[in-house]
Amino acid sequence: MIIYPTIELMRGRCVSLRKGRLREAQIWEVDPVDIARSFVDAGAEAMHVTDLDAVAGDDCNLGLVSEIVRKVGIPVQVAGGFRTQERIARAFDFGAARVVMGTIAVRHPDWMKAMARSYPDQIVLAVDVWKGQVMVDGWREACVIAPETLIEEFASAPLAAVKITDIDNDIDATESSIGVIAHLAEYAKAPVIAAGLVHTIDDISRLKFVPNIAGTLIGRALVRGSVDLSEALAVAAEAKARTPEFI
């Protein structure tokens, strides 16, 4: 299982969201480029960066995201505001390994499928779930489509992965959230990346044995120090015959 240390950016600063609430972002007084380099030093094989301002169409973090991608030397998948082919192409031009899209997949599934065909194995479908509903527009609006239906809609698309987030997960609800994501993973043809579940090393031990979950994002737990990245990578790698270059 691949560990994706995660950076969430807002106005050039590292932040964490509680249950996806943009207005309740916790700001971390760390340099985003330095924290990205620390992930590499700890042995990370891949990384995830979410540009929260880009969700609202603000490109104020574009230069910073590009700098992180250029300087870390490992594959980086980027998320936030990918609604045009121009923006997707720009991310790949500055070296992003993948782009992650969610809202556009709900509102314009045919266009999303076309992008997946244009960039095979480089597009990640984001399925953000709150109380059984798919959320869009930065987790602010629920839509009528069921998460199972959304995942099945893209079964034939050449996606790199499906990222599933249980937004309602909290520190005392990891077991139920693993159940939610394990259920949804059954509908995915592409490898599944779980998000928002890891608060302790034990969570990684549980996740890695869930079928079709190929990776997990870890953000706040790394910054706050409740999970050590080197230890997390070691636990994720236990009992694996080999580690793919980028899953």
N, C-alpha and C positions, 0 to 999 in steps of 0.2 A: 504494500500500500504506500502510495506517495503522499508525503506530508507537504502541503503548500503553506508555508508561512505567509501571512497575509498582512498587507498594509492598506488601511482605508484612509483616504486623503480628503481633507476639507480645508480650503483656503491655505494650502501649502503645509498643513499640519497633520500629524498622525492622530486619528480619532478612533473611538469605538462607539458603536451604536448599541443601545439596549432595545431588543425586540424590534429592530429596524426603524426606530424613531429618530428621524434626522434632527429634530429640534432638541433632542436629549443627548447629543453627542458628547462623549467624554474626551477631552483633549489630553494628549500625552505630550509632555515636554521632551521630545526626542527628535533628532534630525531624521527625516525619512530616508535619506540616502545612507546615513550611518547605520540605521536599523536594518536596511536592506543588505548592506555589506556584512553586518553581524550574522544575518541568516546564512549567507554564503560561508562565512568562517566556521559556522557550526556544522556545515556539511549539507545544507539544503541542495536538492537537485532541481527544484523548480520553485516558483514563487507566484503569488497572486496579488494584484494591485487593483483596488476599486477606487475610482475617481467619483466621489459623491457629488461634487459640484457639477460634473458633466451630466449627471442624471437630469439636472435642470437646464442643460444647454450651455453651461458656463465652462469655457475652456481655460480657466485660470491656472489649472494644474498641469496643462499639457506639457510644458517644458520640463516640469519636475518628473512626471511619469516617464517621459523620454529619457531623462538623465538616469533614472533608476534602471530602466531597461538596458541602457548602454553600459552602465558601470558594473552590474552584478555578474555578467558572464554566464548566467544560467537562463533557461527558458522562463519567460514571464508571461502569464496570461493576464490580460487587462479587461476591466469591466467598467461600465458607466457611460451611458449616452450614445451607444452605437446604433444609430437610426438611419445612416446613409452609407452608401458604398464608399463615398469619398473619405468618410471618417475611418471606416474599416481599413481602407488602403493606406491611409496615413499612419495608422498604428503599426501595420506590417512594415511600412517603409522605415520607421524608426527602430524596428527590431523586435516588436512584440511577437511572441510565439503563437498566441491565440487571442481571440477576442470573445467576450462573453456577452450574450444578448438575451433579454427576457421579455420586456414589454413589447418590443417589435414582433416577437414571435407570436404573441397573443393577438395583436392587432393586424399584422400583415404576415401571416404564416407562409404564403406562397413566396413572398419576397425573401423571407428568412431562409427558406429552402433553396432558393436560387443562390443566395450568398454561400450557403453550405456547399453547393455544387461548384461555385466559383473558387472557393477556398477549402477544398476537402481536408478534413482532419485538422482544421484550424479554428473552427467555430464551435463554441460551447453554448448549449441551451441552458439558460438559468430558469429554474422553476422555484419560485419563492412562495411558500405556503404558510398561511396563517389560519388556524382553526379549520383546516380542510379546504380553504379557498386559495386560489392563485391570486397573488397580489402583483400589481403593476404600478408604474409611475413612482418608483422609489418606495415601494411598499405602502403607498398611501391609498390605493384604490383596489377594491376586490372586484374580480370579474366572474362571470357566470360559468366559465369553462372549468371543468374538474381537472385537478392536476394529472390524474391518470390519462384523461383524454388528451391533454396537451402533450404529454410525453409520447403517447401512441401516435399522435399526429406527425411526429418527426422520426418515426421508426425507420423509414427508408432513407432519410437524409444522411449524408456522410459526415456526421458530427464527430468532433474530437471527443466530446464528453457531454454528459448532462449533469449540471450542478444543481443539487437540491438543498434548499435551506428551509428548515422549520423555524420560521421567525418567532413563533410563540415559545420556543425553547428557553428555559431559564436554568440556572445552576442546579436546581433540585428536580429537574424534569428530563434529564438526559435519557433515561431508560425509555420513556414513552416516545421521545423524539426519534430515537434509534428505530423504534418500531414503525413510526410514520415513514421514515426514509427507507427502511428495509422494504416496506410494502410498495412504495413508489418505484424503487429500484427494479422490482420485478417487471415493470412495464417498459423499461429502457433497453434498447438494443446497444447503445453506446455505453462505455464505462461511466460509472456514476461517481461524482465527487460530492461528498457530504459536507455541508457547511453549517457552522454555528453549534456544533455538538461537543466540541472538545474543551473541557474545563480542567481535566486532570489526565495524568498518564493512563489511568485505568480506562478512561473513555476510548483511548486509542486501542487498547487491548481488546475491548469489546467490538469496536467498529471493524477491525481488520478481518474479522471472521464473518461479517455479514456478506452474503452473496452479492456479487456485481458491484460492490463498493470498492473502487480502485484507488481512491484518495480522499483526503479531507483537508479542508482549510482550517488553519489555526491563527487567530489574530490576537484578541484581547488577552488570552491566557499567556501568550508569549511576552507581551509588553508588561503585563502586571507581574510576571514571574511565577505564576502558579503552574506553568509547564516549562520545563527546560527543553529547548529545541534539540540539542544533541541527544538527550535521553529519549525524546519523542521519536526521533529518526531511528534510533536503535531498536525501540520497541516495534515500530512499524515494519522494520526490516527482518525481524525474527522469523525464522522458519520459512523464509522465501528462498527459492532456488536461484532466482535472478531478479534484478530490478530493471524494468524497461527504462529507456532513455527519457521518455516523457509520456506519462499517462494522464 
